[in-house]
């Protein structure tokens, strides 16, 4: 551990600084909303781990307490790969990090302590100064896999080293700290630093923060411990499993997985609206579809993610799934059909009353399970605006009091009253994309996303006649190619009538 003396320090960012950083890094200022507010803090002397907690250290904790193991270990027999003993542990939640810290006789650092330990005493944007990328040798992982986290042995000197002597905070793991806040009825916890998965310069700033549910785990979430300065650091305990698989053997196993085949649906059944979607051409990973996550009938939430509906599945085959859902004033017939490179979702609202009704659905299309498409930094996520152009979502404002949770641009930012909703995520290697879209005249259209899960919400509101029925449909595309290819496909499937610019009308190439 490294001992830092008592000190006064200025941490966080203010509105003016966030505005300047947003201009520099091409994003909306609300993207910096998880930074601490800029303020002066008086810190007592404290110890902090020089490196993040490693796999070997975490295994000693697991063996001593029976605590749950990181999920990625399960793929390799319940333990980390043989060469990864001194890599930072990842796949741990904020609650896991607290449990380890207590067991080890330590605690988590506060965000203020973390910034002082990892930051530049002159207040520069990055620990090494104001330039990007600076000294850290950041490795990019275009073929990322959750089962093979891209961490490195701690102490190499390639992943950040502060003047205080703290290392491995730039390109290893997001690190849980002790700061928490209530949100959506649960506890959210702050993370600092940047992981092997991160590529956005904003994430590598000393002031950068990322709030997530305290029980959330990812293959890039880890931590380091702290201790009050008056205490003596306890010795670190380590363990190593004799049955650990080598990294080379693990890569060979993953390479042997089938990579071609038709799109396959898997319905959970019962009262669950959850479907899994497997696209073998994009790898063995599975995508998640909550269909729908919510239903509003005449503005009232007759079904939410917390309400269990009265429903019956009528088909659960890999190429087609269907169910019927019943409410007091409404019946919903749902159908999901797998095609060669897309899945079509249809909802039919049947009005059981003698009065017209308003029917709104929002399906949660979750890409978190696929590392090649997961985009927590929203660098590869785009929305189709009213002129037919794809806008980077990071340039649009983020809503809510915790900006990394449910977010979405206003329709004004996409050009007003949209007749379509299309959201797309480009793969890390830029060769393929996954998208969601719907369209309709006289239909209330909206888009939203969730940076924590990379879920795509292309939602609609339609009017259902008295004792009548209306069908809405939504496409989920899985395409090789570019955003231009998606635009052509979406225009065909959704029958989009995209306004032409003056240059296009005169025959110029757009």
C-alpha positions in Angstrom: 0.0 0.0 0.0 1.0 3.6 -0.5 0.6 6.2 2.3 -0.7 9.6 1.4 -0.3 12.4 4.0 -3.2 14.6 5.1 -3.9 17.2 2.6 -6.4 19.7 1.1 -7.3 19.0 -2.5 -9.7 20.1 -5.2 -11.6 17.3 -6.9 -14.4 16.9 -9.5 -15.4 19.3 -12.3 -17.7 22.2 -12.6 -20.2 23.2 -15.3 -17.7 25.4 -17.2 -15.0 22.7 -17.2 -17.6 20.1 -18.4 -18.6 22.4 -21.3 -14.9 22.8 -22.4 -14.2 19.0 -22.1 -17.4 18.3 -24.1 -16.2 20.5 -26.9 -12.7 18.9 -26.9 -14.0 15.3 -26.9 -17.0 15.7 -29.1 -19.8 14.9 -26.7 -22.7 16.6 -24.9 -21.8 18.1 -21.5 -24.4 15.9 -19.7 -22.1 12.9 -20.5 -19.8 14.2 -17.6 -22.7 14.2 -15.1 -21.2 11.4 -13.0 -18.1 13.4 -12.2 -18.0 14.7 -8.6 -19.1 18.3 -8.4 -15.9 20.4 -8.1 -15.1 21.2 -4.5 -12.3 21.4 -2.0 -11.8 18.5 0.4 -9.7 18.1 3.5 -8.4 14.5 3.6 -6.9 12.8 6.6 -3.8 10.6 5.9 -4.7 7.3 4.3 -3.3 4.2 2.7 -4.3 2.9 -0.7 -3.3 -0.2 -2.6 -0.6 0.4 -5.1 -2.3 -2.0 -7.5 -5.9 -3.3 -8.0 -6.8 -6.4 -6.1 -5.6 -9.4 -8.2 -7.2 -12.7 -9.1 -4.9 -14.6 -6.7 -5.8 -12.3 -3.8 -9.5 -12.6 -4.6 -9.3 -16.4 -4.8 -7.9 -16.5 -1.3 -11.0 -14.5 -0.1 -13.4 -16.9 -2.0 -11.8 -20.0 -0.6 -11.8 -18.6 3.0 -15.4 -17.3 2.9 -17.3 -19.3 0.2 -18.2 -16.0 -1.5 -19.4 -16.2 -5.1 -16.7 -16.4 -7.7 -16.5 -14.0 -10.7 -18.8 -15.3 -13.5 -16.0 -15.5 -16.1 -14.1 -18.0 -13.9 -17.0 -20.5 -14.4 -16.1 -20.9 -18.1 -12.7 -22.2 -17.0 -13.6 -24.6 -14.3 -14.3 -22.0 -11.6 -10.9 -20.4 -11.5 -9.0 -17.7 -13.4 -6.6 -18.7 -16.2 -3.1 -19.9 -15.2 -1.3 -16.8 -16.4 -3.8 -14.4 -14.8 -2.9 -14.8 -11.1 -1.4 -11.3 -10.9 -4.0 -9.7 -13.2 -6.6 -7.5 -11.6 -9.7 -9.4 -10.6 -12.7 -8.4 -12.7 -16.4 -9.5 -12.8 -17.0 -8.3 -9.2 -19.8 -6.0 -8.0 -19.6 -3.1 -5.6 -21.1 -5.4 -2.9 -18.4 -8.0 -3.7 -15.7 -5.3 -3.4 -17.0 -4.2 0.0 -17.1 -7.8 1.3 -13.5 -8.5 0.2 -12.3 -5.2 1.8 -13.9 -6.1 5.2 -12.4 -9.6 5.0 -9.0 -8.1 4.2 -9.2 -5.7 7.2 -9.4 -2.7 4.9 -12.1 -0.6 3.2 -12.9 0.9 -0.2 -11.4 4.3 -0.9 -13.7 7.3 -1.4 -13.8 8.9 -4.8 -12.0 11.9 -3.3 -9.2 9.7 -2.0 -9.0 7.9 -5.3 -8.7 11.2 -7.3 -6.0 12.5 -5.0 -4.1 9.2 -5.2 -4.3 8.7 -8.9 -4.4 12.3 -10.1 -2.0 15.0 -11.1 -1.2 17.5 -8.2 -1.4 20.3 -10.8 -5.0 19.5 -11.6 -4.4 18.3 -15.1 -7.1 16.4 -17.0 -5.2 13.1 -16.9 -2.8 11.7 -14.3 0.1 12.3 -16.6 -0.9 15.8 -17.8 -3.3 17.3 -20.4 -2.3 15.3 -23.5 -4.0 12.2 -24.9 -3.1 9.4 -24.8 0.0 10.1 -22.9 2.5 7.6 -21.4 0.1 4.6 -20.8 0.5 1.9 -23.4 -3.2 1.3 -24.1 -4.1 -1.9 -25.9 -7.2 -2.0 -28.0 -9.2 -5.2 -28.2 -11.2 -5.3 -31.4 -12.3 -8.9 -30.8 -13.3 -8.5 -27.2 -14.7 -11.5 -25.3 -16.2 -11.4 -21.8 -14.7 -14.9 -21.2 -11.1 -13.6 -21.8 -10.8 -10.2 -20.1 -8.0 -8.1 -21.6 -6.2 -7.3 -18.3 -2.5 -7.4 -17.8 -0.2 -8.3 -14.8 -0.2 -5.4 -12.3 3.0 -3.4 -12.0 4.0 -3.4 -15.6 4.1 0.4 -15.7 2.0 0.5 -18.9 -1.4 1.3 -17.3 -0.9 4.5 -15.5 1.4 5.6 -12.6 0.7 8.6 -10.5 3.1 10.9 -8.7 1.9 9.3 -5.5 3.0 5.9 -6.7 -0.4 4.4 -7.5 -0.5 2.3 -10.6 -2.8 0.4 -13.0 -5.8 2.8 -13.1 -5.7 3.4 -16.8 -6.5 0.4 -19.0 -7.1 -2.4 -16.4 -10.4 -2.1 -14.6 -13.2 0.2 -13.6 -12.7 0.5 -9.8 -15.5 0.5 -7.3 -15.2 3.3 -4.6 -17.3 3.9 -1.5 -19.5 6.7 -2.8 -23.2 5.6 -3.2 -26.5 7.2 -4.1 -30.1 6.0 -4.1 -31.6 5.6 -7.6 -34.7 3.8 -9.0 -35.4 2.3 -5.5 -31.9 0.7 -5.2 -28.4 1.7 -4.3 -26.0 2.9 -7.0 -22.3 2.9 -6.4 -19.5 4.9 -8.1 -16.6 3.5 -10.1 -13.4 5.4 -11.1 -10.6 4.9 -13.6 -10.8 3.1 -17.0 -10.7 -0.5 -17.9 -9.2 -2.7 -20.7 -12.5 -2.3 -22.5 -12.6 1.5 -22.5 -11.4 3.6 -25.4 -13.0 7.0 -24.8 -10.5 9.6 -23.5 -13.2 11.0 -21.2 -13.1 7.7 -19.3 -9.4 8.1 -18.6 -9.7 11.5 -16.9 -8.9 11.6 -13.2 -12.3 13.1 -12.6 -14.3 10.6 -14.6 -16.9 8.6 -12.8 -19.5 5.9 -13.6 -22.4 5.1 -11.4 -24.0 1.6 -11.6 -26.2 -0.6 -9.5 -24.1 -1.8 -6.5 -24.8 -5.5 -7.5 -23.8 -5.1 -11.1 -20.9 -7.1 -12.4 -19.0 -6.9 -15.7 -15.8 -8.4 -17.1 -14.1 -5.0 -16.6 -15.2 -4.1 -13.0 -12.7 -4.4 -10.2 -11.4 -2.5 -7.2 -8.5 -1.6 -4.9 -8.6 -1.1 -1.1 -7.8 1.7 1.3 -7.1 2.1 5.0 -7.0 4.9 7.5 -3.5 6.4 7.8 -3.2 5.6 11.6 -3.6 1.8 10.9 -0.9 -0.6 9.8 -1.6 -2.4 6.5 -2.3 -6.1 7.0 -0.5 -8.6 4.8 -2.1 -9.6 1.5 -3.2 -13.2 1.1 -3.0 -15.1 -2.2 -4.1 -18.4 -3.6 -3.5 -20.3 -6.9 -5.5 -23.3 -8.3 -3.7 -26.3 -9.6 -6.5 -26.9 -12.1 -6.1 -23.6 -13.9 -6.4 -23.6 -17.7 -3.8 -21.9 -19.8 -4.7 -18.8 -21.8 -3.8 -20.6 -25.1 -6.1 -23.5 -24.3 -8.9 -21.1 -23.5 -8.4 -19.3 -26.8 -8.5 -22.6 -28.6 -11.7 -23.6 -26.9 -13.4 -20.3 -27.8 -12.2 -20.6 -31.4 -13.7 -24.1 -31.7 -17.3 -22.7 -31.1 -19.6 -22.8 -34.1 -19.8 -19.5 -35.9 -22.4 -20.1 -38.6 -26.1 -21.0 -38.7 -29.6 -19.5 -38.6 -30.8 -17.0 -36.1 -32.5 -18.8 -33.2 -35.1 -17.6 -30.6 -35.5 -19.1 -27.2 -38.6 -18.0 -25.2 -38.5 -18.2 -21.4 -42.1 -19.2 -21.2 -44.5 -18.9 -18.2 -45.3 -15.3 -17.3 -41.9 -14.1 -18.6 -41.8 -11.9 -21.7 -38.1 -12.6 -22.1 -36.6 -14.1 -25.3 -32.9 -14.9 -26.0 -31.6 -14.3 -29.5 -28.6 -16.2 -30.8 -26.9 -15.0 -34.0 -24.3 -17.7 -34.8 -22.8 -15.6 -37.6 -21.9 -13.0 -34.9 -20.4 -15.5 -32.5 -21.7 -17.7 -29.6 -23.0 -14.9 -27.5 -26.7 -14.4 -26.7 -28.7 -11.2 -26.8 -31.7 -10.5 -24.6 -35.1 -9.1 -25.5 -37.7 -8.0 -22.9 -40.7 -7.8 -25.2 -42.3 -5.6 -24.1 -40.7 -4.2 -20.9 -43.6 -1.9 -20.4 -47.1 -1.3 -21.7 -49.1 2.0 -21.2 -52.8 1.9 -21.9 -54.4 5.3 -22.0 -51.3 6.7 -20.3 -51.4 4.2 -17.4 -48.7 1.6 -16.8 -50.8 -1.6 -17.0 -47.6 -3.6 -17.3 -44.1 -2.8 -16.1 -40.9 -4.8 -15.5 -42.2 -5.3 -12.0 -45.7 -6.4 -12.9 -46.4 -10.0 -13.9 -49.1 -10.2 -16.6 -51.8 -12.8 -17.2 -50.4 -14.5 -20.3 -50.0 -17.7 -22.3 -47.3 -18.7 -24.7 -48.7 -20.2 -27.9 -45.5 -20.9 -29.8 -41.9 -21.4 -28.6 -39.9 -22.7 -31.6 -36.5 -21.4 -32.5 -37.8 -19.7 -35.7 -41.1 -18.4 -34.2 -42.4 -17.5 -30.7 -45.8 -16.1 -29.8 -48.0 -15.3 -26.7 -51.3 -13.7 -25.7 -51.5 -11.3 -22.8 -54.8 -10.3 -21.1 -55.8 -7.2 -19.2 -59.1 -5.8 -18.1 -59.6 -3.5 -21.1 -57.0 -4.8 -23.4 -55.7 -8.0 -25.0 -52.2 -8.1 -26.6 -51.1 -10.7 -29.2 -47.3 -10.9 -29.6 -45.3 -12.7 -32.3 -41.6 -12.9 -33.0 -40.3 -14.3 -36.3 -36.6 -15.1 -37.0 -35.4 -14.3 -40.6 -32.0 -14.7 -42.3 -30.6 -11.5 -40.8 -33.3 -10.0 -38.7 -36.1 -10.7 -36.1 -39.5 -9.2 -36.6 -41.6 -8.3 -33.6 -45.4 -7.7 -33.9 -47.7 -6.5 -31.2 -51.5 -6.5 -31.9 -53.5 -4.4 -29.4 -57.2 -5.5 -29.1 -59.4 -2.8 -27.5 -62.0 -4.5 -25.3 -63.8 -1.3 -24.5 -66.4 0.9 -26.4 -64.0 3.8 -26.3 -60.8 4.6 -28.3 -57.6 3.8 -26.5 -53.9 4.8 -26.6 -51.4 1.8 -26.7 -47.7 2.4 -26.0 -45.0 -0.4 -25.8 -41.3 -0.3 -25.0 -39.2 -3.4 -25.7 -35.8 -3.7 -24.1 -33.3 -5.0 -26.6 -30.2 -5.7 -24.5 -26.7 -6.1 -26.1 -24.8 -6.4 -22.8 -24.1 -10.1 -23.3 -22.1 -9.5 -26.5 -18.7 -7.8 -26.0 -18.3 -7.0 -29.6 -21.4 -4.8 -29.6 -21.6 -3.7 -26.0 -21.1 0.1 -26.0 -21.1 1.5 -22.4 -19.3 4.6 -23.7 -21.8 5.1 -26.5 -18.9 5.7 -29.0 -20.5 3.4 -31.6 -24.2 4.0 -31.0 -26.2 6.1 -33.4 -29.8 7.4 -33.9 -31.4 8.2 -37.3 -32.6 11.8 -37.3 -35.4 13.4 -39.2 -33.2 14.1 -42.2 -32.0 10.5 -42.6 -28.6 11.0 -41.0 -27.1 8.9 -38.2 -26.1 11.1 -35.3 -23.7 9.8 -32.6 -25.7 9.4 -29.4 -22.9 10.9 -27.4 -23.6 14.2 -29.0 -27.2 14.2 -27.6 -28.2 15.1 -24.1 -28.6 12.5 -21.4 -31.6 12.7 -19.0 -32.2 11.8 -15.4 -30.4 12.3 -12.2 -27.9 9.5 -12.9 -26.9 9.9 -16.5 -25.5 6.4 -17.0 -29.0 4.8 -16.4 -32.1 5.1 -18.6 -31.3 8.0 -21.0 -32.4 9.3 -24.3 -32.5 12.3 -26.6 -35.5 14.5 -27.0 -37.2 14.4 -30.3 -36.2 18.0 -30.9 -32.6 17.0 -31.0 -33.3 14.5 -33.8 -35.3 17.0 -35.8 -38.8 17.2 -34.3 -41.8 15.0 -34.9 -40.2 11.7 -36.1 -42.0 9.2 -38.3 -39.4 6.6 -37.5 -37.1 5.4 -34.7 -33.8 3.7 -35.6 -31.0 3.0 -33.2 -27.8 1.2 -34.2 -24.6 -0.1 -32.6 -21.6 -0.7 -34.8 -19.3 -3.6 -33.7 -15.9 -2.9 -32.2 -14.1 -3.9 -35.4 -16.5 -1.8 -37.5 -17.5 -4.7 -39.8 -21.1 -5.3 -38.7 -23.9 -3.8 -36.7 -27.0 -4.5 -34.7 -30.0 -2.2 -35.0 -33.6 -1.7 -33.9 -36.2 0.2 -35.8 -39.9 0.9 -36.3 -41.9 3.5 -38.3 -45.5 4.6 -38.8 -47.7 7.5 -39.8 -49.8 9.1 -37.0 -47.7 7.1 -34.5 -45.9 8.6 -31.5 -42.2 7.6 -31.9 -39.4 7.8 -29.4 -35.9 6.4 -28.9 -33.9 5.8 -25.7 -30.9 3.9 -24.7 -29.2 2.7 -21.5 -25.4 3.0 -21.3 -25.2 0.4 -18.6 -26.8 -2.3 -20.7 -26.5 -1.0 -24.2 -30.2 -1.6 -24.6 -32.0 -0.1 -27.6 -35.6 1.2 -27.2 -37.4 2.2 -30.3 -40.8 2.8 -29.0 -44.3 3.8 -30.3 -47.7 5.0 -29.3 -50.7 4.2 -31.4 -54.4 4.9 -31.2 -56.7 1.8 -31.1 -60.4 2.3 -32.2 -63.2 1.4 -29.9 -63.6 -2.4 -30.0 -60.9 -2.4 -32.7 -57.4 -3.7 -33.1 -54.1 -2.3 -34.3 -50.8 -4.0 -35.1 -47.4 -2.5 -34.7 -44.1 -4.0 -35.8 -40.5 -3.6 -34.9 -37.3 -4.9 -36.7 -34.1 -6.1 -35.1 -31.4 -6.3 -37.7 -28.1 -8.1 -37.6 -26.1 -6.9 -40.6 -22.6 -7.1 -42.1 -21.6 -3.7 -43.4 -21.9 -0.1 -42.6 -24.5 2.5 -41.5 -25.1 3.2 -45.1 -26.1 -0.4 -45.6 -28.4 -0.2 -42.6 -30.1 3.0 -44.0 -30.9 1.2 -47.2 -32.2 -1.8 -45.4 -34.3 0.2 -42.9 -35.7 2.3 -45.8 -36.9 -0.8 -47.5 -38.2 -2.7 -44.4 -39.8 0.4 -42.8 -40.8 2.0 -46.1 -39.2 5.3 -45.0 -39.8 8.4 -47.0 -36.6 10.3 -46.1 -36.6 14.0 -47.1 -34.1 14.9 -49.8 -31.7 17.8 -49.3 -31.5 20.6 -51.9 -28.2 19.1 -53.3 -29.9 15.7 -53.7 -32.9 17.2 -55.4 -30.5 18.8 -57.9 -28.8 15.5 -58.6 -25.7 16.0 -56.5 -24.2 13.0 -54.7 -25.1 13.2 -51.0 
